[in-house]
Amino acid sequence: MSWDRKALLARINESDRRTRFSAGSPNQEEVEAYRRGLLSCSSRESALVLGMTPELRVLVADIFNNTFAVDNNPDSVDIYRDWLPEKYREKESLVLDNWFHLRDRFEEPFSAIVGDGVFGNILGRELHYSLLSVIHGLLSEGGVFVTRKVVIPRHFDPEKEGLDAKIMAFRNGDIGSDEFGFFTRMLGFYSDCYSRESCILDNRKVFGRVEQLLHEGEITSQELDSINRYYFSGENCVVPEDVWENMLRETGFEFEVIPCFGKDWYRYYKVYHCWHKQ
């Protein structure tokens, strides 16, 4: 299991065990973007969270009457189960199950479904379509699906805006450690560790290259620490922006991107607000 305890704990800020590093987790502006999308739905009855993202579980519990969080990783459930404030816990049910089985488990549709970065863990385009179909079928009339999705942004040029450029921007103070660290993992080794044919990013190779750069003196130990906040040893599926948006259309969704401003990753890690086509 690639999302082992090491990868899960790397996301948590050690100085405050109930906060997580931005980019890998939604920050306040992104949470507010989720909120704007959720408030457009026609009912406040029930919401489903794909995964154990604490920031989203708190948000949906603040808006909806009944909430469910579904994850098939026992370590994730164990680490994050108690991160909800006491006042919201009676609203939430935790479910250990596979997301592809959700239509067998839940008979009633949901007013809203949310998930943060979940499709990056769905390896392959066909499985993207399958999960989008499950989500579409679980939404009530007037319901919404809101998610962040890492994409290869339109007009991305790895030669002009690759890792060397980001290292320089970080050292010049133009971007923060979160922007630098997250870019390095997701797009910094686009030419070396990403397959444009399969859309698979091999993170084991990514972090091997990071260690090599440290050994060669190309990055500092401080820069390594910024990158290791986003440690992951498995694979991610990162599709081009146009491909992802066509997937949404082809599975029966209309959508908008809810804009966020001020962070480098907002251009390739976008908040999508989706609803049934009319």
C-alpha positions in Angstrom: 0.0 0.0 0.0 1.7 3.2 -1.2 -0.2 5.5 1.1 1.4 3.9 4.1 1.8 5.6 7.5 5.1 7.3 6.4 3.4 9.0 3.5 0.3 10.0 5.6 2.4 11.3 8.5 4.6 13.3 6.1 1.6 15.6 5.4 1.2 16.6 9.1 2.9 19.7 10.4 4.9 18.4 13.4 4.6 21.7 15.2 0.9 21.3 15.4 -0.4 17.7 15.0 -3.9 18.9 13.9 -2.8 20.9 10.8 -1.3 19.7 7.5 1.0 21.2 5.0 -0.7 23.3 2.3 -0.8 22.2 -1.4 -0.9 18.5 -0.4 -3.9 19.5 1.7 -6.4 22.3 0.9 -5.6 25.6 2.4 -8.2 28.1 3.7 -8.7 29.7 0.3 -9.3 26.4 -1.3 -11.6 25.3 1.5 -13.6 28.4 0.8 -13.7 27.5 -2.9 -15.1 24.2 -1.9 -17.7 26.0 0.3 -18.8 28.2 -2.6 -19.4 25.1 -4.7 -21.3 23.2 -2.0 -23.6 26.1 -1.2 -25.0 26.0 -4.7 -26.6 22.6 -4.1 -30.4 22.4 -3.6 -30.4 20.4 -0.4 -28.5 20.3 2.9 -29.5 16.7 3.8 -26.4 14.6 3.3 -22.8 14.7 2.0 -20.2 12.1 1.1 -16.5 12.7 1.5 -14.2 10.5 -0.6 -11.2 9.9 1.7 -10.4 11.2 5.2 -9.4 14.8 4.3 -10.0 16.6 7.7 -10.5 20.0 6.1 -13.4 18.7 3.9 -15.0 16.6 6.7 -15.2 19.7 8.9 -16.6 21.8 6.0 -19.4 19.3 5.0 -20.3 18.8 8.7 -20.7 22.5 9.0 -23.1 22.6 6.1 -25.0 19.3 5.9 -27.2 17.4 8.3 -25.6 13.9 7.8 -22.1 13.2 6.5 -20.1 10.1 5.5 -16.4 9.7 5.0 -15.3 6.6 3.0 -11.7 5.3 2.7 -10.3 1.9 2.2 -7.0 2.6 4.0 -7.1 1.6 7.7 -4.1 3.7 8.5 -5.8 6.8 7.1 -8.9 6.2 9.1 -6.9 5.5 12.2 -4.8 8.7 11.9 -7.6 11.1 11.0 -10.7 9.7 12.6 -10.6 12.1 15.6 -9.6 15.3 13.7 -13.2 16.4 13.6 -14.3 18.9 16.3 -16.5 17.3 18.9 -19.6 19.2 17.9 -19.5 17.6 14.4 -18.7 14.0 15.3 -22.3 12.9 15.9 -23.1 14.0 12.3 -20.4 11.8 10.7 -20.2 8.1 9.9 -16.8 6.6 8.9 -16.9 3.8 6.4 -14.0 1.5 5.5 -14.7 0.5 1.9 -13.7 0.9 -1.8 -15.1 3.9 -3.6 -16.1 1.8 -6.6 -18.5 -0.1 -4.3 -20.4 2.9 -3.1 -23.5 2.3 -5.2 -23.9 -1.1 -3.5 -23.5 0.4 0.0 -25.7 3.5 -0.3 -29.3 3.3 -1.6 -30.1 7.0 -1.1 -28.5 9.7 -3.2 -26.3 12.5 -1.7 -26.8 16.2 -1.8 -23.1 16.6 -2.3 -19.9 14.6 -2.9 -16.4 16.0 -2.3 -12.9 14.6 -2.5 -9.5 16.2 -2.5 -7.0 14.9 -5.0 -8.7 11.5 -5.1 -8.4 11.0 -8.8 -4.7 11.2 -8.7 -4.8 7.8 -6.9 -7.1 6.3 -9.6 -4.5 4.7 -12.0 -5.8 4.8 -15.5 -8.2 6.8 -17.7 -10.8 4.0 -17.8 -10.9 3.9 -14.0 -11.4 7.7 -14.0 -14.5 7.2 -16.1 -15.7 4.4 -13.8 -15.4 6.5 -10.6 -16.9 9.6 -12.2 -19.9 7.4 -13.2 -20.3 6.1 -9.7 -20.2 9.7 -8.4 -22.7 10.9 -11.0 -25.1 8.1 -10.1 -24.9 8.9 -6.4 -25.8 12.6 -6.7 -29.4 13.7 -6.1 -31.2 16.0 -8.4 -29.6 19.4 -7.8 -26.6 17.8 -6.1 -23.0 18.9 -6.6 -19.6 17.2 -6.8 -16.6 19.4 -5.8 -13.0 18.2 -6.0 -9.4 19.3 -6.5 -7.6 17.7 -9.4 -3.9 17.9 -10.3 -3.7 18.3 -14.1 -1.0 19.0 -16.7 -1.9 22.6 -17.3 -2.6 23.9 -20.8 0.6 25.3 -22.4 2.9 23.8 -19.8 6.5 24.0 -21.0 8.8 21.8 -18.9 11.8 23.5 -20.5 10.9 27.0 -19.5 9.1 26.4 -16.3 10.7 23.2 -15.0 12.6 22.4 -11.8 15.6 24.6 -12.5 13.3 27.6 -12.8 11.4 26.7 -9.6 14.7 26.3 -7.6 15.7 29.7 -8.7 12.3 31.2 -7.9 12.4 29.6 -4.4 15.9 30.8 -3.7 14.9 34.3 -4.8 11.9 34.3 -2.5 9.4 34.5 -5.4 7.6 31.3 -4.2 7.3 29.6 -0.8 8.5 26.3 0.4 5.0 24.8 -0.1 4.9 25.9 -3.7 8.4 24.7 -4.4 8.1 21.3 -2.7 4.7 20.4 -4.2 5.8 21.5 -7.7 8.9 19.4 -7.5 6.9 16.2 -6.7 4.1 16.7 -9.2 5.7 18.4 -12.2 9.4 18.8 -11.4 10.4 15.6 -13.2 7.9 15.7 -16.0 10.5 14.6 -18.5 12.1 11.9 -16.4 9.4 10.3 -14.3 6.1 11.0 -16.1 4.6 9.0 -19.0 2.6 11.1 -21.4 1.2 7.9 -22.9 -0.2 6.4 -19.7 -0.4 9.7 -17.7 1.4 7.9 -14.8 3.8 9.7 -12.5 6.2 7.3 -10.8 6.9 8.9 -7.4 9.5 6.3 -6.4 11.6 7.6 -9.3 10.8 11.2 -8.4 12.2 10.8 -4.9 15.1 8.8 -6.2 16.0 11.8 -8.4 15.5 14.1 -5.5 18.1 12.2 -3.5 20.4 12.2 -6.4 20.1 16.0 -6.7 21.0 16.4 -3.0 24.0 14.1 -3.4 25.2 16.1 -6.3 24.8 19.4 -4.5 22.0 20.7 -6.8 19.6 21.2 -3.9 20.1 21.9 -0.2 18.9 19.9 2.8 16.4 22.7 3.5 15.0 22.3 0.0 14.9 18.5 0.5 12.8 19.1 3.6 10.3 21.2 1.6 10.0 18.4 -1.0 9.7 15.6 1.6 6.6 17.1 3.0 4.9 15.6 -0.1 6.6 12.2 0.1 4.8 9.4 -1.7 6.3 6.2 -3.0 3.5 5.0 -5.3 2.1 6.2 -8.6 -0.3 9.0 -9.5 -2.4 9.4 -12.6 -2.0 13.0 -13.8 -4.0 13.7 -17.0 -3.8 16.8 -19.1 -6.3 19.5 -18.3 -8.3 19.1 -21.5 -8.5 15.3 -21.0 -9.8 15.7 -17.5 -12.4 18.2 -18.5 -13.6 16.0 -21.4 -14.0 13.2 -19.0 -16.3 15.3 -16.9 -18.4 16.2 -19.9 -18.5 12.6 -21.2 -19.8 11.2 -17.9 -22.6 13.7 -17.8 -21.3 16.6 -15.8 -21.3 20.3 -16.4 -18.6 22.2 -14.4 -16.8 25.3 -13.6 -13.3 25.9 -12.1 -13.6 28.0 -8.9 -10.7 30.3 -9.1 -8.1 30.7 -6.3 -5.4 33.3 -6.3 -1.9 33.7 -4.9 -0.3 30.3 -5.0 1.7 28.7 -7.8 -0.1 25.3 -7.6 -3.5 26.9 -8.2 -2.8 26.8 -12.0 -2.4 23.0 -12.0 -4.3 21.9 -8.9 -7.7 23.3 -9.5 -11.0 23.2 -7.7 -13.8 21.8 -9.9 -17.5 22.4 -9.1 -19.6 19.9 -11.0 -23.3 19.1 -11.4 -25.6 17.0 -13.6 -26.0 18.2 -17.2 -29.4 19.9 -17.7 
